[in-house]
Amino acid sequence: MKTNQYVEDLRAKSAAELADELVAAKKELFNLRFQNATNQLDNTSRIKEVRKNIARIQTVITQKAKVAE
């Protein structure tokens, strides 16, 4: 599955790389919301997908923090 591969890729990254990816995803979400508000967004399902990716990234960050303790 596509999402399983994405999660495995996230688990292989370092904490700094995950933080960078989280920032990038949040910026993308902001831009998508802005485009949606101005009626420029064609694929509105992308918002939901990016939100889920942000949650996946945060979950992996939390898992790595728990293991590090």
GROMACS elastic network, one bead per residue, 0.5 to 0.9 nm:
[ bonds ]
;  ai    aj funct       b0    kb
    1     4     6  0.54123   500
    1     5     6  0.64878   500
    1     6     6  0.88350   500
    2     5     6  0.53220   500
    2     6     6  0.63431   500
    2     7     6  0.88672   500
    3     7     6  0.62050   500
    3     8     6  0.85950   500
    4     7     6  0.51670   500
    4     8     6  0.62102   500
    4     9     6  0.86211   500
    5     8     6  0.50660   500
    5     9     6  0.61598   500
    5    10     6  0.86254   500
    6     9     6  0.50888   500
    6    10     6  0.62641   500
    6    11     6  0.87648   500
    6    53     6  0.88516   500
    7    11     6  0.62274   500
    7    12     6  0.87178   500
    7    56     6  0.70992   500
    7    57     6  0.80403   500
    7    60     6  0.80074   500
    8    11     6  0.50740   500
    8    12     6  0.63701   500
    8    13     6  0.89950   500
    9    12     6  0.52118   500
    9    13     6  0.67177   500
   10    13     6  0.53751   500
   10    14     6  0.84145   500
   10    17     6  0.88185   500
   10    18     6  0.70340   500
   10    56     6  0.84400   500
   10    57     6  0.69244   500
   10    60     6  0.70158   500
   11    14     6  0.78977   500
   11    18     6  0.88134   500
   11    57     6  0.89353   500
   11    60     6  0.64180   500
   11    61     6  0.86158   500
   11    64     6  0.83379   500
   13    16     6  0.81082   500
   13    17     6  0.59290   500
   13    18     6  0.63773   500
   14    17     6  0.52239   500
   14    18     6  0.62286   500
   14    19     6  0.86886   500
   15    18     6  0.50511   500
   15    19     6  0.61912   500
   15    20     6  0.86972   500
   15    61     6  0.67899   500
   15    64     6  0.77915   500
   15    65     6  0.88362   500
   16    19     6  0.50642   500
   16    20     6  0.62821   500
   16    21     6  0.86404   500
   17    20     6  0.50731   500
   17    21     6  0.61506   500
   17    22     6  0.85684   500
   18    22     6  0.60694   500
   18    23     6  0.86505   500
   18    57     6  0.67355   500
   18    58     6  0.84011   500
   18    60     6  0.82917   500
   18    61     6  0.69580   500
   19    22     6  0.50356   500
   19    23     6  0.63080   500
   19    24     6  0.86906   500
   19    57     6  0.84004   500
   19    58     6  0.88157   500
   19    61     6  0.80980   500
   20    23     6  0.51955   500
   20    24     6  0.62675   500
   20    25     6  0.86745   500
   21    24     6  0.50577   500
   21    25     6  0.61182   500
   21    26     6  0.86118   500
   21    54     6  0.87284   500
   21    57     6  0.77488   500
   22    25     6  0.51191   500
   22    26     6  0.61809   500
   22    27     6  0.86192   500
   22    53     6  0.87234   500
   22    54     6  0.62787   500
   22    57     6  0.64086   500
   22    58     6  0.75405   500
   23    26     6  0.51716   500
   23    27     6  0.62184   500
   23    28     6  0.86357   500
   24    27     6  0.51199   500
   24    28     6  0.61923   500
   24    29     6  0.86486   500
   25    29     6  0.61466   500
   25    30     6  0.86262   500
   25    50     6  0.66360   500
   25    51     6  0.82137   500
   25    53     6  0.75784   500
   25    54     6  0.63017   500
   26    30     6  0.61926   500
   26    31     6  0.86535   500
   26    50     6  0.81614   500
   26    51     6  0.83378   500
   26    54     6  0.71905   500
   27    30     6  0.50686   500
   27    31     6  0.62478   500
   27    32     6  0.86123   500
   28    31     6  0.50942   500
   28    32     6  0.61123   500
   28    33     6  0.86060   500
   28    47     6  0.88546   500
   28    50     6  0.76516   500
   29    32     6  0.50344   500
   29    33     6  0.61347   500
   29    34     6  0.85227   500
   29    46     6  0.87524   500
   29    47     6  0.63799   500
   29    50     6  0.63112   500
   29    51     6  0.71852   500
   30    33     6  0.51821   500
   30    34     6  0.61570   500
   30    35     6  0.86489   500
   31    34     6  0.50120   500
   31    35     6  0.61357   500
   31    36     6  0.85268   500
   32    35     6  0.50749   500
   32    36     6  0.60803   500
   32    37     6  0.86062   500
   32    41     6  0.70006   500
   32    44     6  0.82133   500
   32    46     6  0.78569   500
   32    47     6  0.63884   500
   33    37     6  0.61464   500
   33    38     6  0.86954   500
   33    41     6  0.84302   500
   33    47     6  0.73272   500
   34    37     6  0.51502   500
   34    38     6  0.63977   500
   34    39     6  0.86489   500
   34    40     6  0.85440   500
   34    41     6  0.86205   500
   35    38     6  0.52006   500
   35    39     6  0.60649   500
   35    41     6  0.51173   500
   35    42     6  0.89042   500
   36    40     6  0.59008   500
   36    42     6  0.82323   500
   36    44     6  0.73671   500
   37    40     6  0.76948   500
   37    41     6  0.82787   500
   38    41     6  0.78586   500
   39    42     6  0.81311   500
   41    44     6  0.63235   500
   42    45     6  0.89646   500
   43    46     6  0.58560   500
   43    47     6  0.82090   500
   44    47     6  0.58386   500
   44    48     6  0.77059   500
   45    48     6  0.53811   500
   45    49     6  0.64715   500
   45    50     6  0.88637   500
   46    50     6  0.61181   500
   46    51     6  0.85581   500
   47    50     6  0.52867   500
   47    51     6  0.62245   500
   47    52     6  0.87261   500
   48    51     6  0.51474   500
   48    52     6  0.62975   500
   48    53     6  0.86846   500
   49    52     6  0.52242   500
   49    53     6  0.62569   500
   49    54     6  0.87490   500
   50    54     6  0.61710   500
   50    55     6  0.86406   500
   51    54     6  0.51139   500
   51    55     6  0.63719   500
   51    56     6  0.87293   500
   52    55     6  0.50173   500
   52    56     6  0.61958   500
   52    57     6  0.86721   500
   53    57     6  0.61655   500
   53    58     6  0.85877   500
   54    57     6  0.51308   500
   54    58     6  0.61976   500
   54    59     6  0.85516   500
   55    58     6  0.51160   500
   55    59     6  0.60633   500
   55    60     6  0.86853   500
   56    59     6  0.50487   500
   56    60     6  0.62951   500
   56    61     6  0.86590   500
   57    60     6  0.52496   500
   57    61     6  0.62371   500
   57    62     6  0.86823   500
   58    61     6  0.50131   500
   58    62     6  0.61532   500
   58    63     6  0.85962   500
   59    62     6  0.51064   500
   59    63     6  0.61597   500
   59    64     6  0.86490   500
   60    64     6  0.61423   500
   60    65     6  0.85553   500
   61    64     6  0.52156   500
   61    65     6  0.62243   500
   61    66     6  0.87671   500
   62    65     6  0.50396   500
   62    66     6  0.62493   500
   62    67     6  0.87112   500
   63    66     6  0.51933   500
   63    67     6  0.63115   500
   63    68     6  0.86644   500
   64    67     6  0.51472   500
   64    68     6  0.61498   500
   64    69     6  0.88707   500
   65    68     6  0.50897   500
   65    69     6  0.65448   500
   66    69     6  0.54127   500
